[in-house]
């Protein structure tokens, strides 16, 4: 899935699974199948976090230390072959492996990010180009067969030309094996990693059969396409039923293409014995800062997404019934309006740092007040809240302007008729702690088809002047 890291385009997050028979009982001439099996990395043991090393080379030591401190057993590290981003030299790859081993990781997944969106994004490179880079790293990776996983290329096709995914992946696997690599290989799905076309799902056996060592892990990236338990379970079950090894190479709790059902991603992965990697430690930009697991690269300052994943994905306990320790943040407005718009406002909305309920920023809009003035901050777009029980938001109004009282309501509109449901009026003021709005979802119809989430603000009789409204921390339980 497309994301932006600071000033560079990026995509990342993933899950991985165990294979009933990861290596064949036979091998090509001169190979020792049993030795190769003893060095294979068990995909089911990979539970960790993505780190965007290629763009933040100075953050390696602190990031790996923080990720390991959180309890991750594995880490997926972004590299570049120099086609699109600054090339990651062999010396840096060596340092990554050494540092990860010293910290006690059981494995490291190394991926070439320059292939992202090939076929649709003209700046991306082919899998063949990525293979050439892996060959350059042969000396550094030699002897690391039981530790380093070669993720051949990140999201190697966008939504165009992905019909070539199978042939290109088969060719890449064969080329890597011919070059003498005996590592576990990881093959990313097309469609920006999400495989909505089921190209990887349907052709995974062909790719596995092309590998002389039968040691390929398949990686799907779960973002907005995977917005329900049924979709997630169906996809994972298809791999588990056939004894194919699967990873969720990347996933988040929300993304620009929809609301991810992160609870089901983890619960299904744990049920089927698949591994997973959350996207990503820190450094996201361009409106997807909400995917950061920590604030300011500080392991002691988790975001709501990070706090939930650390507890649910790395603690060894079962997945809480809702995101973020039972609560999942849908909208935190960390550097982005996240698609929210205003109605009845005089300007905005924008993200601001002058007030926030959590994180570093909130959403704000200016308003010209009048008696009984009604205005709305809302986000349209179909999403599912199936299985959720409560929606919350924290709001406030500015201290300037005459509101003559006033109140706010948290609401949703659902179904094709856009039926309105709200949590009732709550009097609001300018208190810096904010005012929590709550909407019980137990009696809301069509939760699988929520068309709009928003806050209605209503000024009192006799209101006048100019003011502003804020919203932050829109969460669901």
N, C-alpha and C positions, 0 to 999 in steps of 0.2 A: 504494500500500500504506500502511496506517495506521502512523504512527510518532509519537513524542512528542519535542518539542523542549523541554527544560527543563520548563516548566509548561504548555506549549501543545501541542495535538495537531498533528501535522504529517506529511506524507509526502513523499518525495523520492528521486531518482536516475534517469539516463536515457541512451539511445543513439539516434543518429540516422544517417540514411543519405542517399546521393546519389540523385537522381532523373534518369532518362535524359533527360527533357524537362520541367524544372521549370516552364517558362512556356509558355503557349499561343502559337501563331503569330499569333493574333488577339487582339482586346481589345474592350472596350466603347467606345462612342462617346467620342472625345476622348482615348483612351489611346494611348500610344506603346509597343507591345509590346517593341520592341528596347531602349528606354530602361529599361523595367521589368526586362528580363532582365539588363541591365548592373548593376543595383542589387541583384539578388537575392543572398542569402547562400547560399553553397554548403554544403549540409548535411554533406557528407562531410568538411568541414574542422573540424567541431565536435567537439573532443575535450577534455573538461574536467571540471569539478567543480561540484556544487551548493553554493550559499551561501544560508543562511537569513536574509537581510537583514531581513525584516519583524519578526523577533523580536530581532535583535541589530544595531540600527542603528548602534551605536557601534563595531562591529567591521568596518565596511566597508573602510577603507583598508588595514588590516593584512591582512585576509582576501584581498582581491583581489591585493594584492602577493604574498602567500605562494602563492596559487594560480598566479599567472603565473610566479613563480620556479620552481615545480615543473615548468613546461613546458606548462601548459594553453594551448590556443589560443582557448578559449571558456570562458564561465562562465554557468551558469544561476542566476538570481537570483530568490528568493522575494519577491513583493510582496503587498500586501493592498489590496482595494478598500474596506475598512472594514466590510464586512458581518459578519465574524466576528472579525477581528483589527484592531489599530490600523492605520488607513489610511496607506498609503505616499503622501506628497504628491508632486506633480510636481517640486518642488525636489530631493527625494531621488533621484527617477528620473534627473533631469538630472545629478546628482552621480555616480551610478553609471555613466552613459554616459561622462562626461568622464574619470573615473578609469580606467575600463577602456581607453579609447582611449589615454590617456597611458602606460599600462603595456604597450601593444602587443598586446592581444587582437585577434583578427580579427573577433570577433562577441560579442554578449551576448544571451542568451535571457532574456526577462522573462516571468514567469508569475504569474497571479493564483491564490493558494492557497486562497481562500475557497470555491471550488467543490468542494473535495475531498470525495468521497463523497456528492454530491447524490443524492437519491432514497432513500438509506438513512440518512444522517446529517441530522437535522432542522436542524442549525445551519449547514449548507452553503447556498450561494447558487447560482442557476442560471447557465448560460452567458450568458443575456441580461443578467443583472446585471453580469457581468464585461465584456461588450461596452460597457455604459454607462461603465464606468471607463476603458476604453481610449479612448473618445471624449473623456473629460476630459483625457487625456494627448496629444491630437492635436498641440498646439503643440510640446511637448517632443520628441515623436518625429518630427516633420517634419524631413526632411533626413537622417534616420538609417536610411533604407531599406536601405543596403548594410551596416549594422552591427548594428542591433537586430532581433531576431526576436520576434514577438508570439506567445507561448505562451498561447493564449486563456484556458484555465482548467485548473488542475491536477486530474487524475483526476476528471473532471466527473460521474461516476456511480459509486456503490458497487455492491453486488450486488443492488439493487432498482431497478426502473424503467429499467434500462439499454437496454431496447428503444427508448427515445426518443432514444438517443444520436445516431443518424444524422440525424434531422430537426432536433434542436437544434443539432448542429454545422453542418449546412448553413445554418441560419438565422443562426448567429453569423458564419460566413464571409461570407455575403452582406451582413450588416449592416455588418461592418467594411469591406468593399470599397465599399459605398454611401457610407460616411462619408469615403471618399477615401484610405484607407490603401493603400499599395502595397508594404508590407513582406512578407517571408517570414512566413507564418503557421504555427504549430505546433498540431496537434490531439492532445490526450491521449486515451488509450484509457479506456473505462469499466472496471468491476470493480476499483476502486481502482487503476486504471492497468495492471493485468496482462492484461486482455483474455482471460481464460480462456474466455469464451463465444465468442471470435472475432468479436465484433460489429464492431470496428474493422477487423479483417483483411478481413472479407467485404464491408464497406460503404465502404472507403476510396475506391474508384473513384467512387462516387456523390458523396462529399464533394469530391473533387478536381474533378469535372466542374462542381460548383456554383460554383467559384471562377473568376471572369473572367480571372484572371492565371495560373491553373493553377500556383500557387506555394504549395502546402501540404505541410508535412512532418508525418508521423505519428509519434507518440511512444508507445512502450510502456514500462512500468516492470517490470523483471525482478527479482522476488524469489522467494519459495518455490515458485511455480508452475513456475518455470524451473530445475528441479533436474537436468536431464540434457542432454547434447549434442544428442540427437535432437529434443527439444522446441524447443530454442533454434534449431537449424538449420532445422527445418521452418517455424517462424514467420518467421524472417528471409528464407528462400528464397522464401516466398510473395510478399513485397513485391519482392524483387529480380527475380523472374521476370516481374513485371508492370510493372517500371519505376517503382515507387512509392517515394517517399522515406521512409525510416524512421529514427527515433531511438530509442535506449534512454534515455528521459528520466531514468530513475533505475535504479540497481542497486547491490547490495551483495554481500558475500561470504557473508552469512548473514542470516536474518531469522526473526522469530517464527513464520512460517508454513512454514519449511523451510530446508534447506541449498541455497543458490544455487550453481549451477555457474558461478562467475564466470570461470573459465578459458575455458569455451566461449563465454560471453557476449562476451568480448573477441576471442577467436580468430575466431569467426564474423563479428563486426562488422567486423573488419579484413579478413577474406576478401571480404566483400560490399561493402566500401567504405562502411560506415555509421559514423556518429559515435557518441559516447557520453559520458555524464556520470555520474560516480560520486556516490553519496549518502553522506555529505555532509562538508563541511569540518570543522565542529565544532558542538557545542551540542545534540546529541541527548540525550534524557533518558527517564525513564519506563521504563527497562529495555532501551532499544535504543542505549545508549551505544556499543556495539560497532560502530555504523555511523560513528562519528567517524573521520575520516582523520588528524587530528592530536590530540595531547593539549594541553589548556589553551590552545587557539588559537595554538599556537606551531608555525610551519612547520618548525622544526628538530627537532621531536619527533613524528615520524609514529607512528601506531599500526601494528600488523602489517598491518592492512587497507590503511592509507595507504601504507606502504612498498611493499607488493606492487603496488598500483595505480599508484603513481608510476613504478615500474620497468616494469611491463607495459603500461600504458596511455598514458603520457606521454613515454616515453624515445625512442620511434620504433623500438624493437626489437620482435621478435616476442614473443608471450606465452610466459612460462615454463610448463613442463608442469604445475606445481602452483601454488597460491596463494602469496602472500607470498614471492616469489623462489624458487619451487619448493615452498614450504610455505604452506598456508592455515590460518589460525587458525579452528577451529570454535567454540571456547568460550574466551573470555578473562575472563569474569565481571566485566566492567567496570561495576559498579553494579547487576548483575542476576544471579540464579542461573541464568538462561537455561533454565529448565525442569528443572534437576537436582533430584533428591530423594535422601533418605537412607533406608537400611534398616539396622536394628540400631544406630542412633545414639541417643543420649539427648536430643539437641537439634540443631536446624538441618536442612539447611544454610543458611548465610547468606553474603553477600559481605563480606569484611573487607579492611582495608588493612594489618594488622599483619605480613603476609607476602605476597609475590607473586613469581612467577617472571619475569613481564613485565607491562608496563602499571602500573596503580595498585592492583589488588585481586586477590583469589583467592576460592575457595570453601572454607568451613570448616564442620565439624560436630563437636560434642562427643560423647564416647563414655565409657561405663562399662566398664572393662576386666575381663576374666576369662580364665582359661586357654583358649587356642585361640579366643578371641572372633573372629567374622567379621562384618564390616560392609561396606556398599556405598554409594558415591556414584555415581549413574547418571542418565542422561537417556533416557527412553523416547520413542518416536515414530518413525515410518517415515521413513527418509532413504536416499539413494543415495550410496555411495562407489565406484561403478563407475569404473574407470580409475585409482583411487588405489592406491598401493603400500605405504604405511606410515602407521600411526596412532601418535601420541606424546602423552604427558602428563607434567607435572612434579608430583610429590607430595612430601609430607613429613608427619611426625607432630610433635606438640608435645613439648617437652622435659620436661614433667611427666607423672607416671604411670609405672608399671612395665610396659613392653611385653614384657619378657623376650625380646628379639629382635624377631621379627615381620617380615612382608614384605607386599608389595602386588603386584597383577596388573592390567594394563590388559586389558580384554576387550570383545568385541562379541557380541551375539546377533542371528542373522540368520534370515530365512525364516519361514514359518508355524509351524515347529516350534521357533523361538527357539533354534537351535543355538548352543552356546557355543564361542567361540574366544578364547584369551588369549595373551599374549606371554611367559608364564612368570613365576615368582616372582622378585622383586627385593627384597633386604634394604633396609629404609629406616630412617632415623634422624631426628634433629631438626636436621640441618645446614641452615643458612639458604639454601644454594644450591639445595636441593631434590634430588630423585632422579628421573631421567628413566626413564619406562617406555615401552617400544616394542613394537608389535605389527605383524609383517609381514602384509600383506593378500593376499599372492600365493596362499596356499592356502585362503583363506576363501571358502566358497561363498555364493551369493546376496548379493553385495555391492550389488546394486541394491535390496535390501530389508533394510537394517539396522534392526532393531527396537529395539536398545538399545546405548548406549555407556556404559561405566562403569569404575570402579576398585574392586577388591575389596581390603580390608585385613584381614590376619589377625594377631592377637596370638600371641605365643609361649606355650609351656607355663609356667604359673605367673604369667601377667600379672595385674596388680591395680591398683586405683586408678582415677582419672579422667584423661582426656587429650583430645586433639583431633586431627583429621586435616585435611589441606589438599590441594587439587588446583588446578592452574592450567595455562594454555597447552596446551590440548588441540588438537593440530594434525594435519593430514593432508598427505601428500605424494603 
